[in-house]
């Protein structure tokens, strides 16, 4: 925990606990939560309301301060500081990226994208979410994830969050592999998952029988080996595996290539350019480039 966060304390809005977090350096909450890396956050007025790690919180940014509602000082220290990557030195990361690549467009993308952070999401949820993302758009991805959670997750008490976008609504945690496996493929298909139902079921089976072990995967050193390990799941190819590793397993070296990134590489880089040039933070470079292209195309 950074000494910078030592003075954080739990405050209250009625009975609702919240914390104020002042931070150094760049942090852009809107770009972080709206860059395609997660699917359970929504903007409600000036706050982002979402379920993460089985908890419901709301978070907003005012200049260099983040306010997290339904969270205590201990919650921030043990959960949200790491989840929102406030414990990462992105100034150091950016310096290393620029040492590895001086492409003019990338330099511009990095400057424009400062403040984007890679969230530290639940590994299982990230794998399922990116299986669902195949040949899909973000509104439909969100609907399917919400349907899965509503049907098979555990309900979260939202009563204290009525004034923060939760009034009249129900919220559920993301379902466990066991819950999905027990529901059966026909039920998962009925939630409009389409051809992805069999892939979700295979992932659930492999999680439950130990074919895929989160801790074992996190210990794999080389990116190629980690990708191959995750590709044991039916329906997971390099793109989905790269996204899952980047957003759910705290690996920054994957560089997911989709339609957007193919366009970026073709437009701005030499034909023989290899994203591995970015080094161990290639995935962060990918987020800067994605943001750049989306906002400048």
N, C-alpha and C positions, 0 to 999 in steps of 0.2 A: 504494500500500500504506500503510495507516494506521500511524503510529508505534506504535500500541498493539500491533501484532503483531511488533515488531522483535526481541523476545527469544525467538521461537519457534525451537526446534531439533529436529533429527531424533533420536528416541529409538528403542530397539529392544526387541522382545519376542522373544528368540531372534534369528532372522534377519529377522523382520517389522518393517519401519519403521513408526513412527507419530509423530504430532505432537499436542501439547496446545495448545489455543487458548483463551486467556482473553479474554473480550470484555466490552465495556461495553454497557449498555442491555438491552433485552428480546430474547430469542431463544428460541423454542419449537420444538425440533426435531420433537417428535411431531406438532404441528399442521401444521408446514411440510410434512412428508413424508406426511401422511395427510389432505390437504384436496382431493384430486382433481386436482392439477396434474401429477402424475407417476405412473407405473405400474410402475416397476421397483425399488421399494424394499419391503422386508418387515422386520417387527420380529422379531428373533430374540433372545429373552430381553430384555436391556436395551439392545441395539444394533440399529441399522438397517443391513441388508446390502443392497447394491444395485450395479447396473452403471450407470454414467453416463459419457458422453463416452468410451466404449470401455474404461473401467477398472472394476475391481472393488474396492470399499472397504467398510469398515464404520465406522459413526460412532455415538457415543453422547454423551449430555449428562449432566453432573454439575454441578448448580447453574449457575454462570456459566462453565463450561468445556466445550468440545467436544473429544473425543478421536477422531482420524481414523486408522484402521488401514490399512496398506498404502499409506501416503503419507509422503513426505519433506517437509522444510521447503520445498524448491523446488517440489514438487507443490502444496503449500498456496498458496504465493505466486503460482504461475502458473496454477493450475486451480481449487482448491477454495475459496479465499477468494471469488472471484467467483461460482462456481457456487452456493454457499450464501448469496450476497448479504451476506456479512460486510463488504463494502466499501461498503455503502449506508447512508446516514444516515436511518434510519427515524423517529427522533425528529423530524427536520425534515419528513419526509413527513407524519407524523401531524398536526403543527401546521398544515400547509397544508390537509390534508383537513378539519380542524375549522374552519378559517377559511372554507372553501367551503360547508360543510354543518353546520348545528347541529341537525338532526333528532335528537330525544331517543333514538330507537332506535339510530341510527347512532353517536351518542356512546357509548352503552352497548356496542355491538358493537365499536367500536374499542378500548375499554378492555379488554374481554374477550379480544379477538383479538391484543393486543400480543404480539409475538414471532413472528407468522406472517411468513414471507418468501417472495417470489416467486423461485423458483429460476431460474437462467440455463441453460436446457437447450439441447441441440443442436436447431437449427432443423428439420432434416429429420425427426428422430425425433418432435418435437412435432407436426408436420403429420400424419404417418402415425398417430400415437397418437390424435389427436383425430378423424381420419377413422374409425378403428376404434371410437371411443367412441360413434358415432351409434347411437341406439336400443339401447344396450348397458348392462350393469352392470359395475362395477369388477372383480369376479372374472373375468368372461369377457374383458374388455379385457386384463387381465394375461395370461391364458392364450394369447390370440391373439398378443400381442406376444412372449411367451416362445417360442411355436411358430415365429414368423417368425425370431426371432433364432437359435434352435437350428438351423433348417433352412438359413438363408442368411447368418448372421453369422459372425464369426471367433471361435474359441474363445479364452477368456482363462485364463491360468494361475492356478488357484485354490489351488495346493498350500500356499502360505504362510498361507492363511486358514482352515485346517481348524478351528482353535479359535475361529473367529468366525462359525460358521454355515455354512461351505462344505464340511464333510466329506461325501464321497461324492456331491458334486453337480458339475454342469458349468454353466459360465456362458459366454455369448456376447455379443458386441457387437451393436448393432442393425444390420441389413443396410443397405447402401448402395442408392441408387436403381438403380444399374447391376445389382446382384445381383438385385433384385426384378424388374427389367425382363427380365433374361435368363431368370429362372425361368418366366415366362409366367403369364397370368391363370388358367389351369386349376389350376396348382400353388398359386397364392396362394389360390384358392377352396378347395382341398383342406385348407387350414389352418383351415377353419371361419370364414373371414372373411365368408361370405355375400355379400349384395349389395354389400358394401364392396370386394370384390376389384377390380371394374372402376374404382373410384375410386382405390384404391391404385396400380393400374397407370397410370392417367392422370397421377397426381401424379408417379410415377417417370419417365414419358415426358417430362413437361414440365420436370422437373429436369434430365434428361439432355440434352434438346435446347436448353435455355437459355430456354424460354418463361417459366419461373420462375427467377429469379436471386436468391439469398439476399442478396448485397451490394446489389443494386439495390433490393430490397424494403426493406432496412434504411435506405436513404437517402430513402425516400418520407416527406414531412413530414406530410401530413394523414392522419388515421385513415381517412376515407372512401376515399381513394385506395389506401391500403394494403390495406383490406378488399377492394376491388374487384379489386386485383391478384391477391390470393390466391384469390379466387373464380373465377379463370380455370380452376381445377382442377375437373373434374366431381365433383359430390357435395359440394363445399365451399360451405356457405352462411354466413350472417353469424355464427351461433353458433360453428361450427367454426373459421372464420377468426379470430374474436375470441380464442378460446382459444389458437390457434396463435401469434398475434401476441403475446399477453400472456405466454405461458409459453415461447415459443421464439425470440422476436425482440427481446427486451428493450424492448418497448413497454409502458408502464404505463397508457396511455389507453383501451385496449379494456375494455368492461364486458360480458362474456358474459352473455346472458340465457337461462336454461334454466327448467325447471319450478320449481326452487328459487327462482330470482331473481324470477320472475313472482309467486310467492307472497309473497316479501319485499316487493316494490314495492307489491303490492296491500294488504298488511296494515299497512305502517308509513309509507307515503309518500302524499302527495297525488296525485290522479289525473293531474295534468299535470306531475308530477315527471319531470325528464330527468336520467338518470345523468351526462350531461356536466357537470352542476353540480359534480361532484366534481373536475373539472379533469384535469390531466395524470396524476393518480394514481388515476383512476377504477377501474382494475383491482385495485389494492390495497384500495380501499374494498369492491369486490365480494367479495374474499376474507374480509374482516372480517364482512360481512353473511352470507355463506354459512356461515361458522363459527358465527355467532350463531344463525342459524335451525336449523342442524343440531343444535346442543346445547341449544336452548331450545324447540323445537317440541313 
